[in-house]
Amino acid sequence: MRTEVADQITPLTLEEAIEAFAEAHERCMGQLPTARTLAALVGHSALETGHWKSCHNWNFGNEKASADWTGDVVTFKCDETFDGPTAMQAKRLGAGAILTPKPDGKVHVWLPAGHPWAYFKAFAKAADGLLQQLILLATRERYERAWHYFCLGDAYNAALSLGAAGYYTAPDKPGYSRSVASIAAKILPACTSYLAGNGHAVDDELRAWTLQQALVYSTLQQSVQESDTDPAPPPTEHDELSPITERNT
């Protein structure tokens, strides 16, 4: 039986992310990742989450809690982009949903906390949330190609394949992928040092550079999304799938 817990923001530092991803990979795959695989995973997560500044309850992929999810759940106000019929279904299912039509025919929808489609998985610690994300990437057929590249430590093609599979909605997928690869290359020495048992080797310069890369890209994407004359805030980064066919099902 699942339990609803209080919503809280759970940020990570770069060194905490390296450590948590290494632990999650070992739990998921039975062994520690290579340094390149670890760098690719951390690099993608850094870009995807704005340097881990706005994660809720260690849910790094914003995975919805499906009806059969038995773990903890959390609910908070969120926004998504749906087609017209799905948007109307969201309004019927829960009071307070705010619908704003977009020029492309889709509908930007704000879902209030407590709406049936605004429940997300929640985790007790970072490694638990990252384990769930790795299980998703490693076991879902739609992400098979991306996971193959993560295992090879190829950050660029891993990110590009995730885009092709609909994991994220950033319009400039090559640019997104180059940014992931750039971060992965920059943090590779720190990942190598950590896996060798020599500590994180993360200094203030590396922290600041990684944060800047993630936030600059996030700002650029927001500008691109808002430039299509939609006055509403941009949709959440994760997919335009109907909540009935969530990414975790």
Backbone hydrogen bonds, N-H to C=O, Kabsch-Sander energy under -0.5 kcal/mol:
donor,donor_aa,acceptor,acceptor_aa,energy
5,V,73,V,-3.0
10,T,55,C,-3.1
12,L,52,W,-1.1
17,A,13,T,-2.2
18,I,14,L,-2.2
19,E,15,E,-2.1
20,A,16,E,-2.6
21,F,17,A,-2.7
22,A,18,I,-1.9
23,E,19,E,-2.1
24,A,20,A,-2.6
25,H,21,F,-2.6
26,E,22,A,-2.0
27,R,23,E,-2.1
28,C,24,A,-2.3
29,M,25,H,-3.2
30,G,26,E,-1.5
31,Q,25,H,-0.6
38,L,34,T,-2.6
39,A,35,A,-2.5
40,A,36,R,-2.3
41,L,37,T,-2.5
42,V,38,L,-2.6
43,G,39,A,-2.7
44,H,40,A,-2.3
45,S,41,L,-2.2
46,A,42,V,-2.5
47,L,43,G,-1.8
48,E,44,H,-2.7
49,T,45,S,-2.0
50,G,47,L,-0.9
51,H,46,A,-3.5
53,K,49,T,-1.1
54,S,49,T,-0.8
56,H,59,N,-0.6
57,N,8,Q,-2.3
57,N,55,C,-0.6
59,N,56,H,-1.9
60,F,58,W,-1.1
62,N,59,N,-0.9
65,A,119,Y,-2.2
66,S,64,K,-0.8
69,W,66,S,-1.8
73,V,3,T,-2.5
74,V,120,F,-2.3
76,F,118,A,-1.1
78,C,111,L,-2.3
80,E,109,V,-2.4
82,F,107,V,-2.5
87,A,83,D,-2.4
88,M,84,G,-2.2
89,Q,85,P,-1.9
90,A,86,T,-2.1
91,K,87,A,-1.8
92,R,88,M,-2.0
93,L,89,Q,-2.1
94,G,90,A,-1.2
97,A,94,G,-1.1
98,I,110,W,-1.9
99,L,97,A,-0.5
100,T,108,H,-2.8
102,K,106,K,-3.1
105,G,102,K,-2.0
107,V,82,F,-3.2
108,H,100,T,-3.0
109,V,80,E,-3.3
109,V,107,V,-0.5
110,W,98,I,-2.5
111,L,78,C,-3.5
111,L,109,V,-0.6
115,H,112,P,-2.1
118,A,115,H,-2.6
120,F,74,V,-3.2
121,K,63,E,-2.3
122,A,72,D,-2.1
123,F,57,N,-2.4
128,D,125,K,-0.5
129,G,125,K,-1.7
130,L,126,A,-2.6
131,L,127,A,-2.0
132,Q,128,D,-1.8
133,Q,129,G,-1.7
134,L,130,L,-2.5
135,I,131,L,-2.5
136,L,132,Q,-2.0
137,L,133,Q,-2.3
138,A,134,L,-2.9
139,T,135,I,-1.8
140,R,136,L,-1.7
143,Y,140,R,-1.6
144,E,141,E,-1.7
147,W,143,Y,-2.8
148,H,144,E,-2.1
149,Y,145,R,-1.7
150,F,146,A,-2.3
151,C,147,W,-2.6
152,L,148,H,-1.4
153,G,149,Y,-0.8
153,G,150,F,-1.0
154,D,149,Y,-2.7
155,A,153,G,-1.1
158,A,154,D,-2.0
159,A,155,A,-2.3
160,L,156,Y,-2.4
161,S,157,N,-2.3
162,L,158,A,-1.9
163,G,159,A,-1.9
164,A,160,L,-2.0
165,A,161,S,-1.6
166,G,163,G,-1.3
167,Y,162,L,-2.7
169,T,237,E,-1.2
173,K,171,P,-1.4
176,Y,172,D,-2.7
177,S,173,K,-2.6
178,R,174,P,-2.5
179,S,175,G,-2.0
180,V,176,Y,-2.1
181,A,177,S,-2.6
182,S,178,R,-2.3
183,I,179,S,-2.2
184,A,180,V,-2.6
185,A,181,A,-2.4
186,K,182,S,-1.9
187,I,183,I,-2.2
188,L,184,A,-0.8
191,C,187,I,-2.2
192,T,188,L,-2.8
193,S,189,P,-2.4
194,Y,190,A,-2.2
195,L,191,C,-2.3
196,A,192,T,-1.4
197,G,194,Y,-1.5
198,N,193,S,-2.7
203,D,201,A,-0.6
207,R,203,D,-2.4
208,A,204,D,-2.6
209,W,205,E,-2.4
210,T,206,L,-2.5
211,L,207,R,-2.4
212,Q,208,A,-2.4
213,Q,209,W,-2.4
214,A,210,T,-2.2
215,L,211,L,-2.6
216,V,212,Q,-2.7
217,Y,213,Q,-1.9
218,S,214,A,-1.9
219,T,215,L,-2.3
220,L,216,V,-2.2
221,Q,217,Y,-2.4
222,Q,218,S,-2.0
223,S,219,T,-2.1
224,V,220,L,-2.2
225,Q,221,Q,-2.4
226,E,222,Q,-2.4
227,S,223,S,-1.2
228,D,225,Q,-0.9
229,T,226,E,-0.9
236,T,79,D,-1.4
239,D,167,Y,-0.6
245,T,242,S,-2.0
246,E,243,P,-0.8
249,T,246,E,-1.6
